[in-house]
Amino acid sequence: MKRGGWAVVVAVVLCAVGAVLWWRNGLEQAQLRKADGPAQRPPAGATRLDAPVTPESSALPQVASQPAPRVDYAARLRAASDYLDFVRSLQGAASTGDHAAQFYTFRAFDYCDDGYRGYFWSRRGRLTLDDALKRAATRFPFDTDEVRRVHARCHRLMELDARELGERLEWLRLAAQGGYPLAQVVAAQQLWRAVGEADDAAKVEERRRLVAMAIRSREPEVIWEIGSTPLDFKREVIEVEGVKELVESNEYDLDHMAWWLAACTRGFDCSPRSEIVWQLCRFDPNCQPYETVTDLVRRASGNGFPEIEARARWINEKIDAGDWEALGF
């Protein structure tokens, strides 16, 4: 297989849709312990994604979950032009136990945390929009159009002392503990991304437990995210130009690409105009306007593609049959 092609796709999707892992600059562990900005102050005691929800561990109202009409929060997030307004619009539902609202509150915070830090924060301090645009014009894979989008969506949220809106990882924890499948698999990713922590058996088992609960939903987006969730693969932390990065073993390539193809088959949007193709192609100058995720994987994997495709079919067969044990869950 062409390992260079693998590295491009794996590096992008692992950093979540719209995020790049090296932008985080090793901040995930610090964010689990303390706030690092005005909109990121955690409630006292909120130190673990899997900690019990108690009045002492959350500044948010602790009320029983209430059944609510299904709302397409993902579509609302995509359409939102100002994420501060979006987060505020979800506060009522999220604080009364709507786990989807909790998760998409996290998504808005997470997008801004990644994008704003990546484009507008430097060692010399916060950049103006003009300065960020100048820097983006000379730094691959920065995108001047995305800089403008991030600024429009996030500058009010990131510059506001928004403690009353809650803390990003706390919202994710509440949604995951409430059984929201997408939150469960993303919580597993967050546990893995704690750069510098020992990856012991207990952490591996917790990630697997969260994914095992999430996969039973059979939702296409959950299946895609499983492809970005290392479970028990070996990893090491390396430092490149002062930035910590995670490196996985080669076993990651085939199996996780297969999960992505399985998600595409199940209805995840892998079309040429999809958000994920846009993300991938930001890092791949060989992308063509007509290419789908399947095309990108085929080109990156070369002769290894038939093996990945066969693995994806097997994964979907086991999901359809509910054979979680065969899938390792």
C-alpha positions as CSV (number, residue, x, y, z in Angstrom):
1,M,0.0,0.0,0.0
2,K,1.1,3.6,-0.5
3,R,1.8,4.7,3.0
4,G,2.2,8.3,2.0
5,G,-1.5,8.3,0.8
6,W,-2.5,6.6,4.0
7,A,-0.8,9.2,6.2
8,V,-2.7,12.1,4.4
9,V,-6.2,10.6,5.0
10,V,-5.6,9.2,8.5
11,A,-4.1,12.5,9.7
12,V,-7.1,14.5,8.5
13,V,-10.0,12.4,9.7
14,L,-8.5,11.6,13.1
15,C,-8.6,15.3,13.9
16,A,-12.3,15.2,13.5
17,V,-14.3,16.8,10.8
18,G,-13.1,20.4,10.6
19,A,-10.2,20.0,13.1
20,V,-6.6,19.2,12.8
21,L,-4.9,17.4,15.7
22,W,-1.7,19.3,15.6
23,W,-3.6,22.5,16.0
24,R,-4.5,21.4,19.5
25,N,-0.8,21.6,20.4
26,G,-1.2,19.1,23.2
27,L,-4.0,21.0,24.9
28,E,-6.6,18.2,25.4
29,Q,-5.1,17.0,28.7
30,A,-5.0,20.5,30.1
31,Q,-8.6,21.1,29.1
32,L,-9.7,18.1,31.1
33,R,-8.3,19.7,34.2
34,K,-8.8,23.5,33.8
35,A,-10.2,26.1,31.4
36,D,-7.8,27.7,28.9
37,G,-10.0,30.6,27.8
38,P,-13.0,32.6,28.7
39,A,-15.4,30.2,27.0
40,Q,-13.6,27.1,28.3
41,R,-14.0,27.2,32.1
42,P,-15.1,23.8,33.3
43,P,-17.4,23.4,36.3
44,A,-15.6,22.4,39.5
45,G,-14.7,18.7,39.6
46,A,-15.3,18.1,35.9
47,T,-12.1,16.1,35.3
48,R,-13.3,12.9,33.5
49,L,-15.5,12.2,30.6
50,D,-16.8,9.1,32.4
51,A,-17.2,10.7,35.9
52,P,-20.6,10.4,37.6
53,V,-22.9,13.4,37.0
54,T,-23.3,15.0,40.4
55,P,-24.1,18.5,41.6
56,E,-20.4,18.7,42.7
57,S,-19.1,17.8,39.2
58,S,-21.2,20.2,37.1
59,A,-22.4,23.8,37.3
60,L,-25.3,22.9,35.0
61,P,-28.8,22.1,36.2
62,Q,-29.0,18.5,37.2
63,V,-32.5,17.4,36.1
64,A,-33.9,14.2,34.8
65,S,-33.8,13.7,31.0
66,Q,-37.0,14.8,29.3
67,P,-38.4,13.2,26.1
68,A,-38.3,15.8,23.3
69,P,-39.2,16.0,19.6
70,R,-36.4,15.0,17.4
71,V,-34.6,18.1,16.0
72,D,-32.0,18.1,13.3
73,Y,-29.3,19.9,15.3
74,A,-26.6,18.9,12.8
75,A,-28.4,20.8,10.0
76,R,-29.0,23.8,12.3
77,L,-25.3,23.8,13.2
78,R,-24.3,23.7,9.5
79,A,-26.6,26.6,8.7
80,A,-25.6,28.7,11.7
81,S,-23.6,31.9,10.9
82,D,-22.9,32.7,14.6
83,Y,-22.1,29.9,16.9
84,L,-22.7,32.0,20.0
85,D,-26.3,32.5,19.0
86,F,-26.5,28.8,18.1
87,V,-25.2,27.6,21.5
88,R,-27.6,30.0,23.3
89,S,-30.5,28.7,21.2
90,L,-29.8,25.1,22.6
91,Q,-29.3,26.1,26.2
92,G,-32.9,25.3,27.3
93,A,-33.0,21.9,25.6
94,A,-29.5,20.9,26.7
95,S,-29.9,21.9,30.3
96,T,-33.2,19.9,30.6
97,G,-31.6,16.7,29.3
98,D,-31.8,16.7,25.5
99,H,-28.6,14.7,24.8
100,A,-28.6,15.6,21.2
101,A,-28.7,19.3,22.1
102,Q,-25.9,18.7,24.6
103,F,-23.8,17.0,21.9
104,Y,-24.2,19.7,19.3
105,T,-23.4,22.4,21.9
106,F,-20.2,20.5,22.3
107,R,-19.7,20.4,18.5
108,A,-20.1,24.2,18.2
109,F,-17.6,24.8,21.0
110,D,-15.2,22.2,19.6
111,Y,-15.3,23.6,16.1
112,C,-14.4,27.1,17.5
113,D,-11.8,25.7,19.9
114,D,-10.0,24.0,17.0
115,G,-10.5,26.6,14.3
116,Y,-10.0,29.7,16.4
117,R,-6.9,28.4,18.1
118,G,-5.5,27.2,14.8
119,Y,-6.0,30.4,12.9
120,F,-6.1,33.2,15.4
121,W,-3.9,32.2,18.2
122,S,-0.1,32.4,18.1
123,R,2.7,32.5,20.6
124,R,2.7,36.2,20.3
125,G,-1.0,36.4,21.3
126,R,-4.4,36.6,19.5
127,L,-4.2,37.6,15.8
128,T,-6.6,40.1,14.1
129,L,-8.6,38.9,11.1
130,D,-6.2,40.6,8.7
131,D,-3.1,39.1,10.3
132,A,-4.7,35.6,10.3
133,L,-5.6,36.0,6.6
134,K,-2.0,37.0,5.8
135,R,-0.6,34.0,7.7
136,A,-3.1,31.6,6.1
137,A,-2.1,32.8,2.6
138,T,1.5,31.4,3.2
139,R,0.9,28.3,5.3
140,F,-0.3,25.0,3.9
141,P,-3.0,23.7,4.5
142,F,-4.5,27.0,5.9
143,D,-7.4,28.3,3.9
144,T,-8.3,32.0,3.7
145,D,-12.0,31.2,3.0
146,E,-12.1,29.0,6.1
147,V,-10.4,31.7,8.2
148,R,-13.2,34.0,7.3
149,R,-15.8,31.4,8.2
150,V,-14.2,30.6,11.5
151,H,-14.0,34.2,12.4
152,A,-17.6,34.9,11.5
153,R,-18.9,31.9,13.4
154,C,-16.6,31.9,16.4
155,H,-15.2,35.2,17.3
156,R,-18.1,36.2,19.6
157,L,-18.2,32.8,21.2
158,M,-14.4,32.7,21.8
159,E,-14.1,36.3,23.0
160,L,-17.0,36.2,25.4
161,D,-16.8,35.3,29.0
162,A,-19.3,32.6,28.5
163,R,-19.2,30.6,31.7
164,E,-23.0,30.5,31.9
165,L,-23.0,28.5,28.6
166,G,-21.1,25.6,30.3
167,E,-17.9,23.9,29.3
168,R,-17.2,22.0,26.1
169,L,-16.1,18.7,27.5
170,E,-18.7,18.7,30.2
171,W,-21.5,18.9,27.5
172,L,-19.9,16.0,25.7
173,R,-19.7,14.0,29.0
174,L,-23.4,14.6,29.7
175,A,-24.4,13.6,26.2
176,A,-22.3,10.4,26.3
177,Q,-23.5,9.4,29.7
178,G,-27.1,10.0,28.5
179,G,-26.6,7.4,25.8
180,Y,-26.3,9.6,22.7
181,P,-24.4,7.3,20.4
182,L,-22.4,9.9,18.5
183,A,-21.3,11.5,21.8
184,Q,-20.2,8.1,23.0
185,V,-17.8,7.5,20.1
186,V,-16.5,11.1,20.1
187,A,-15.9,10.8,23.9
188,A,-13.8,7.7,23.1
189,Q,-11.7,9.8,20.7
190,Q,-11.3,12.5,23.3
191,L,-10.0,10.0,25.8
192,W,-7.4,8.8,23.3
193,R,-6.3,12.3,22.4
194,A,-5.0,13.1,25.9
195,V,-1.5,13.5,24.6
196,G,1.1,12.4,27.1
197,E,-1.1,10.1,29.1
198,A,-0.1,6.4,29.5
199,D,-2.4,4.3,27.4
200,D,-3.0,1.5,29.9
201,A,-5.5,-1.4,29.8
202,A,-8.1,0.6,31.7
203,K,-8.2,3.4,29.1
204,V,-8.3,1.0,26.2
205,E,-11.2,-0.8,27.8
206,E,-13.1,2.4,28.4
207,R,-12.7,3.5,24.8
208,R,-13.9,0.1,23.7
209,R,-16.9,0.2,26.1
210,L,-18.0,3.6,24.7
211,V,-17.7,2.5,21.1
212,A,-19.5,-0.8,21.9
213,M,-22.5,1.1,23.1
214,A,-22.4,3.6,20.2
215,I,-22.2,1.0,17.4
216,R,-25.5,-0.6,18.4
217,S,-27.3,2.5,17.0
218,R,-26.0,1.4,13.5
219,E,-26.0,5.1,12.6
220,P,-23.8,5.9,9.5
221,E,-22.1,8.9,11.2
222,V,-21.3,6.7,14.2
223,I,-19.8,4.1,11.9
224,W,-17.7,6.8,10.3
225,E,-16.4,8.1,13.6
226,I,-15.4,4.6,14.7
227,G,-13.0,4.8,11.7
228,S,-11.4,7.7,13.5
229,T,-11.3,6.1,17.0
230,P,-8.2,4.1,17.9
231,L,-9.1,1.3,20.3
232,D,-6.2,-0.9,21.1
233,F,-3.6,0.0,18.5
234,K,-0.1,0.9,19.6
235,R,0.8,4.5,19.6
236,E,3.6,6.8,20.6
237,V,3.9,10.6,21.1
238,I,6.4,12.4,19.0
239,E,7.3,16.1,18.9
240,V,7.8,18.0,15.6
241,E,8.8,21.6,15.8
242,G,7.5,21.8,19.4
243,V,4.1,20.3,18.6
244,K,3.2,16.9,20.0
245,E,1.6,14.4,17.6
246,L,0.3,10.8,17.9
247,V,1.6,8.1,15.7
248,E,-0.1,4.8,15.3
249,S,1.0,1.4,14.1
250,N,0.5,0.3,10.5
251,E,-2.4,-1.9,11.5
252,Y,-4.5,1.2,11.8
253,D,-4.6,1.8,8.1
254,L,-6.6,-1.0,6.6
255,D,-9.1,-1.6,9.3
256,H,-10.1,2.0,9.9
257,M,-10.3,2.8,6.2
258,A,-12.7,-0.1,5.9
259,W,-14.9,1.5,8.6
260,W,-15.0,4.7,6.6
261,L,-16.1,2.8,3.5
262,A,-18.7,0.9,5.5
263,A,-20.1,4.2,6.7
264,C,-20.3,5.5,3.1
265,T,-22.3,2.4,2.1
266,R,-24.7,2.9,5.0
267,G,-25.6,6.4,4.0
268,F,-22.9,8.7,5.4
269,D,-22.4,11.6,3.0
270,C,-19.2,10.7,1.1
271,S,-20.2,12.6,-2.1
272,P,-17.9,15.0,-4.0
273,R,-19.6,18.0,-2.4
274,S,-19.7,16.6,1.1
275,E,-18.0,18.2,4.1
276,I,-15.7,15.3,4.7
277,V,-14.4,15.3,1.1
278,W,-13.7,19.0,1.4
279,Q,-11.7,18.3,4.6
280,L,-9.7,15.6,3.0
281,C,-9.0,17.5,-0.1
282,R,-7.6,20.4,1.8
283,F,-4.6,18.2,2.4
284,D,-4.5,16.5,-1.0
285,P,-3.5,18.6,-4.0
286,N,-4.4,15.7,-6.3
287,C,-8.1,15.8,-5.5
288,Q,-10.5,16.1,-8.4
289,P,-14.0,17.8,-8.2
290,Y,-15.7,14.5,-9.1
291,E,-14.1,12.4,-6.5
292,T,-15.9,10.7,-3.6
293,V,-14.5,9.3,-0.4
294,T,-14.3,5.9,-2.0
295,D,-12.3,7.5,-4.9
296,L,-9.9,9.1,-2.5
297,V,-9.4,5.9,-0.5
298,R,-8.9,3.9,-3.8
299,R,-6.3,6.3,-5.0
300,A,-4.5,6.5,-1.6
301,S,-4.4,2.7,-1.1
302,G,-3.5,1.5,-4.6
303,N,-3.3,-2.3,-4.8
304,G,-4.6,-2.5,-1.2
305,F,-8.1,-1.2,-2.1
306,P,-9.8,-4.6,-2.8
307,E,-8.8,-5.8,0.7
308,I,-10.2,-2.7,2.3
309,E,-13.4,-3.0,0.3
310,A,-13.9,-6.6,1.3
311,R,-13.3,-5.7,4.9
312,A,-15.9,-2.9,4.7
313,R,-18.5,-5.4,3.3
314,W,-17.7,-7.8,6.2
315,I,-18.1,-5.0,8.7
316,N,-21.5,-4.1,7.4
317,E,-22.6,-7.8,7.3
318,K,-21.7,-8.1,11.0
319,I,-23.5,-4.8,11.9
320,D,-26.6,-5.9,10.0
321,A,-26.6,-9.2,11.9
322,G,-25.9,-7.6,15.2
323,D,-22.8,-9.8,15.6
324,W,-21.0,-7.3,17.9
325,E,-18.7,-10.0,19.3
326,A,-17.2,-10.7,15.8
327,L,-16.5,-6.9,15.5
328,G,-14.7,-6.9,18.9
329,F,-17.6,-5.4,20.9
